[in-house]
Structures are given as structure tokens and as C-alpha cells.
Amino acid sequence: MKQDMILILDLGSDENTVLARMIRDLGVYSEIKPHDITEEELTKLDNVKGIILNGGPLNIVDGKAIEVRDFIYNAGVPVLAVNYAAAKGEHCLDQWPMEEDAMRAVVNSFLFDTCHAEANWNMKNFVADQIELIRRQVGDKKVLLALSGGVDSSVVAALLIKAIGKQLVCVHVNHGLMRKGESESVIEVFRNQMDANLIYVDACERFLTKLEGIADPEQKRKIIGAEFIRVFEEEARKLEGIDFLAQGTIYPDIVESGTKTAKVVKSHHNVGGLPEDMKFDLVEPLYYLFKDEVRACGLELGLPHDMVFRQPFPGPGLGVRCLGAITRERLEAVRESDAILREEFAKAGLDKKVWQYFTIVPDFKSVGVKNNARCFEYPVIIRAVNTIDAMTASIEQIDWPVLTKITDRILKEVKNVNRVCYDLSPKPCATIEWE
């Protein structure tokens, strides 16, 4: 069933995702498009019931104020202008109301009274649409999927298995930047329990050699992303009929990787790190979903609850939690301290309460005392945040006894560490990850 759509044109707003989420919460699908969308691109979009011109402080591009072209007003659907002086728009909203309920009421009226949109945005319809789109795109070809075992790749795998079955070839690459026991868990769940067509590749030395001496986080992400593609190409050459690469790219990845009016927050390895000479066509069924919607999709597909709500894990893995140039010594400290944190959070019941939690080891040392002697070792930083859509995040207030126990264990059990710190920075202005 085709879902009605409300199109949000980004005219410099820093509230695009807030508006998109609000519309979806009201049961209508929404997408954010750049201000310079072409008439041909607009025509190709299905079931557009209304357009929102979303203005804001970032409305200057290349030294000129953004202007909406006439074909937007002549598209035959209602137009609502928010923080934008629409010359031809019948509906204008000078500024966002201060109260969320008031904003929601305005949007609700626009959707259903003005646009007559149907509230048919739900995961059952989304899954049905994606299965149809995947089959149409892939045909009888094979698809290669990077299966990390994280939420995004697991949901993509489930969607593709439902759509094309054994045409899916899952590849799990151990790049040496996995959490403790992660690869073993992936093999157990997907090969042994889900009967997936799974290829395991041990590329630890290959990745760590490529990353040696690389301190810049953007460069690290791009090296990891490019090397992933090379590994997949090598695996594809061993197989027949591989024409597509599936990815778990989601909406926050796209937004944070930069738009026409917003600067890059950080490149995501599956957005900014793909080589130009890549030989695959991409299959990205989660491209327009927020993180909580990905989880809802996983449940709709029948994935186990524990898998759907497992800890988010970045594509570059511990590579962006071992800050600066990666060393094996600090990488091991990150891996071991993270395992302790996860174990103690589970014992305290925090694994069901906190959205994401992990440890970071920076590339500097501090003076400490061990065994009545001076030591010069690394700190471990603990991060624990709650969020709905990964666009904003708040800090979890951990009980002092729990933090004390975690600290004691890390200092006793993890080598080359003499301090434990707790990161109290929300997003914004910090990001969830440190790199």
C-alpha cells in the first residue's frame, strides 16, 4: 500500500528532523529534500499530499538567500511555509510556536484538514513496500550484505531474506575493531540460528596495518569504509552474480553527513567513505528511517527482542573509540573496559534503561600510582546516553555505587589504565561518539 507523503523542503532550518518526526508520529510519511530539488525529481515522488517550506537561520547558500521556484507552488498540492515568506503559499507560519502541542496542532490541521492525507504510515506498510522495491531493484541477482550483527545490518538482513531469500550473501568482516566476543556472537546467531548464508572474513591485520599512524577521525572513517568495500569486492569475485551491496544506512547518517544548507557533523563510513570506483549498486532499505523506527521495523519482521534492542555500534567499531592513532595497547584497553561496562550495566538492569553506553580511551596519559610506585598510563572515559532518534541525546545519571564498582573493576582488570572518567556532555553540543 503506497503511503501518503508530506515533503519537507530544507530552506535553511535546523529543525527539519524535528518536523519530520512529528509528521511521522501523526501517522503520515515525511521526507526532507534539499531546497534545489528539480521539477523532474518532484514529479517522480509518489503520493505527495503537501509541501512544507521549512525556513531558518541557514538560508544563505553561496552568498545568496534561498528562493523557492514557481513549480513548487504549481505542483497541485497545498504548501505550508514555516519561517519563510512564501510569495504564493496560502498557509504561512511565521515562527515555530513555543509549545510543542501548539506546533503539533498546526501540523495536524495541515496534514488532515488541508492536505487530506491518510494516516497510513506504519511498519507493516513500510515492510511491504520495501519488499516490493527490493525485488524490483534486485531481480534475480545476488546481494552482498555487510553483517556486523548490529541493529541496522540485522534488520536489513531480515528484510532482504524476506524479499529475496538465498539471493542474499552475508559477509561478516572482523576488522579487529569489534567488541569482545562480537564476531563469535554474530556467527552463532546468524549462521547457526537464522541459517543465513554467512561468510566470515578475518581481516584484523589488514585493517590495523592500514590505520597505523592515522590520527584524524575523518580519515580513519574513510579508510575503514573504503577498505570494507575492497574486502567485499574480493569476496564478490569469488562468487557469481553479485551486483548489489546492501547497507544499513539510516536517516541520521544522511543528515549528519551534511546537506546543502548544513555542514558536515561527521562522515559516516557508509555515506562519505565509499570509493568513487565502487563496482556495486547500493540497496539501502532503511535509508529514510530514524533509529527507533529501525527497531520497530525489526520487531515487525519478527527479529528477537534482544537483537533489536542490542547496543548500537558504529561501523568503524572501536576505531572511533580508540581516539587518535590506533595502537593495539589502547585498542585492547577499550575492548576490555567496554566488556566490563556492559557486564556491570546488565547486572544493574541499566542495559534495559540506557540507549547507548561504551568506553573510550584517548591518546594521552596521566600520572598515577600503582603498587606504591609512579605510573604513567591511559584514562578510560565512560559514556552513557539516552535518545529517541540519535539526533539529540541526554546523559544517564548512574547511581554512585554502580560507577564505583565499574571503576574498581576497570582499574584492577584492564592493563595500562590508571583513571576512569564519566562524560557528562549531552548532544548537542557533543556528539554521541567522540570521533
TAMOPE-V772675 format. One record per pair of residues at least 24 apart in sequence whose ideal C-beta (glycine too) atoms are under 6 Angstrom apart, sorted by sequence separation. I is the first residue (numbers start at 1). J is the second residue. D is the distance in Angstrom with one decimal. If there is no record, write none. Layout:
# TAMOPE-V772675
i->I j->J d->D
i->I j->J d->D
This chain:
# TAMOPE-V772675
i->4 j->28 d->5.8
i->5 j->29 d->5.0
i->6 j->30 d->4.7
i->8 j->32 d->4.7
i->9 j->33 d->5.8
i->10 j->34 d->5.7
i->11 j->35 d->5.1
i->10 j->35 d->5.7
i->142 j->167 d->5.1
i->143 j->168 d->5.2
i->144 j->169 d->5.3
i->145 j->170 d->5.0
i->147 j->172 d->5.1
i->334 j->359 d->5.9
i->358 j->383 d->5.7
i->3 j->29 d->4.4
i->9 j->35 d->5.7
i->51 j->77 d->6.0
i->138 j->164 d->5.7
i->170 j->196 d->5.0
i->50 j->77 d->5.3
i->56 j->83 d->5.5
i->142 j->169 d->5.9
i->334 j->361 d->4.8
i->357 j->384 d->4.0
i->50 j->78 d->4.7
i->51 j->79 d->5.0
i->52 j->80 d->4.8
i->53 j->81 d->4.5
i->54 j->82 d->5.2
i->55 j->83 d->3.9
i->135 j->163 d->5.5
i->169 j->197 d->5.3
i->170 j->198 d->4.7
i->171 j->199 d->4.8
i->172 j->200 d->5.3
i->173 j->201 d->4.8
i->174 j->202 d->5.2
i->175 j->203 d->5.5
i->176 j->204 d->3.3
i->203 j->231 d->5.8
i->333 j->361 d->4.8
i->48 j->77 d->5.8
i->55 j->84 d->3.1
i->130 j->159 d->5.8
i->134 j->163 d->4.1
i->356 j->385 d->5.5
i->395 j->424 d->5.5
i->80 j->110 d->5.0
i->173 j->203 d->5.4
i->174 j->204 d->6.0
i->354 j->384 d->5.1
i->380 j->410 d->5.4
i->35 j->66 d->4.8
i->53 j->84 d->4.8
i->131 j->162 d->5.9
i->176 j->207 d->5.3
i->330 j->361 d->4.7
i->355 j->386 d->4.8
i->395 j->426 d->5.7
i->39 j->71 d->4.4
i->131 j->163 d->4.4
i->175 j->207 d->4.1
i->176 j->208 d->5.0
i->355 j->387 d->5.3
i->394 j->426 d->5.4
i->53 j->86 d->5.8
i->393 j->427 d->4.0
i->245 j->280 d->3.7
i->249 j->284 d->4.7
i->392 j->427 d->5.6
i->78 j->114 d->4.8
i->244 j->280 d->5.9
i->250 j->286 d->5.1
i->78 j->115 d->5.2
i->149 j->186 d->3.8
i->244 j->281 d->5.2
i->245 j->282 d->5.7
i->246 j->283 d->4.3
i->247 j->284 d->5.2
i->251 j->288 d->5.6
i->380 j->417 d->5.3
i->16 j->54 d->5.8
i->248 j->286 d->5.9
i->249 j->287 d->5.5
i->251 j->289 d->5.9
i->378 j->416 d->5.7
i->244 j->283 d->5.0
i->250 j->289 d->5.4
i->251 j->290 d->5.3
i->321 j->360 d->4.8
i->322 j->361 d->5.8
i->323 j->362 d->4.4
i->324 j->363 d->3.2
i->377 j->416 d->5.1
i->378 j->417 d->5.4
i->393 j->432 d->5.4
i->323 j->363 d->5.4
i->377 j->417 d->5.7
i->379 j->419 d->3.8
i->380 j->420 d->5.1
i->381 j->421 d->4.8
i->382 j->422 d->5.0
i->383 j->423 d->4.7
i->7 j->48 d->5.2
i->13 j->54 d->4.2
i->377 j->418 d->4.1
i->5 j->47 d->5.2
i->11 j->53 d->5.6
i->14 j->56 d->5.6
i->354 j->396 d->4.8
i->379 j->421 d->5.6
i->381 j->423 d->5.5
i->4 j->47 d->5.0
i->5 j->48 d->5.1
i->11 j->54 d->5.8
i->12 j->55 d->5.8
i->13 j->56 d->3.4
i->337 j->380 d->4.6
i->375 j->418 d->5.5
i->2 j->46 d->5.7
i->6 j->50 d->5.1
i->7 j->51 d->4.8
i->8 j->52 d->4.9
i->9 j->53 d->5.3
i->11 j->55 d->4.3
i->12 j->56 d->4.5
i->225 j->269 d->3.4
i->250 j->294 d->5.8
i->312 j->356 d->5.2
i->2 j->47 d->5.2
i->4 j->49 d->4.8
i->224 j->269 d->5.4
i->270 j->315 d->5.9
i->8 j->54 d->5.3
i->12 j->58 d->3.8
i->221 j->267 d->5.4
i->229 j->275 d->5.7
i->269 j->315 d->4.3
i->12 j->59 d->3.1
i->226 j->273 d->5.9
i->269 j->316 d->5.5
i->385 j->432 d->5.8
i->11 j->59 d->5.7
i->221 j->269 d->5.0
i->225 j->273 d->2.4
i->218 j->267 d->5.6
i->226 j->275 d->5.1
i->229 j->278 d->5.6
i->368 j->418 d->3.2
i->222 j->273 d->4.2
i->221 j->273 d->5.6
i->366 j->419 d->5.8
i->12 j->66 d->5.9
i->348 j->402 d->5.0
i->11 j->66 d->5.0
i->173 j->231 d->5.4
i->344 j->406 d->4.9
i->171 j->235 d->5.4
i->50 j->115 d->3.7
i->341 j->406 d->6.0
i->49 j->115 d->4.3
i->49 j->117 d->4.3
i->340 j->409 d->5.0
i->340 j->410 d->5.6
i->11 j->84 d->5.4
i->337 j->410 d->5.0
i->360 j->434 d->5.2
i->337 j->414 d->5.0
i->336 j->414 d->4.8
i->333 j->414 d->5.4
i->26 j->108 d->5.9
i->28 j->111 d->5.3
i->333 j->416 d->5.7
i->333 j->417 d->5.6
i->22 j->107 d->5.7
i->160 j->246 d->6.0
i->329 j->416 d->5.7
i->144 j->232 d->5.5
i->28 j->117 d->4.8
i->156 j->246 d->5.5
i->27 j->119 d->3.0
i->29 j->121 d->4.2
i->144 j->236 d->5.7
i->156 j->248 d->4.8
i->224 j->316 d->4.5
i->28 j->121 d->5.4
i->27 j->121 d->5.3
i->153 j->248 d->4.5
i->221 j->316 d->5.3
i->224 j->319 d->5.9
i->152 j->248 d->3.0
i->292 j->388 d->5.5
i->24 j->121 d->5.8
i->144 j->242 d->5.2
i->152 j->250 d->6.0
i->291 j->389 d->5.7
i->142 j->241 d->4.7
i->220 j->319 d->5.6
i->290 j->389 d->4.2
i->291 j->390 d->4.7
i->141 j->241 d->5.7
i->142 j->242 d->4.9
i->143 j->244 d->4.3
i->144 j->245 d->5.4
i->145 j->246 d->4.1
i->141 j->243 d->4.4
i->143 j->246 d->5.1
i->138 j->244 d->5.9
i->215 j->324 d->4.5
i->215 j->325 d->4.3
i->214 j->325 d->6.0
i->323 j->434 d->6.0
i->213 j->325 d->5.4
i->4 j->117 d->4.4
i->320 j->433 d->5.5
i->4 j->118 d->5.1
i->211 j->326 d->5.1
i->320 j->435 d->4.0
i->3 j->120 d->5.2
i->3 j->121 d->5.3
i->314 j->433 d->5.9
i->3 j->125 d->5.7
i->1 j->125 d->5.1
i->159 j->285 d->5.2
i->252 j->390 d->4.5
i->155 j->294 d->5.5
i->178 j->317 d->5.7
i->252 j->391 d->5.9
i->143 j->283 d->5.8
i->177 j->317 d->3.3
i->177 j->318 d->4.5
i->155 j->297 d->5.5
i->177 j->319 d->4.5
i->155 j->298 d->4.4
i->158 j->301 d->4.3
i->158 j->303 d->5.5
i->154 j->307 d->5.6
i->130 j->285 d->4.6
i->180 j->335 d->5.2
i->179 j->338 d->5.8
i->180 j->339 d->4.1
i->150 j->313 d->4.7
i->123 j->296 d->5.0
i->127 j->300 d->5.5
i->123 j->297 d->5.3
i->123 j->300 d->4.1
i->58 j->261 d->4.3
i->217 j->435 d->3.5
i->34 j->260 d->4.3
i->12 j->261 d->4.8
i->10 j->261 d->5.6
i->17 j->391 d->5.1
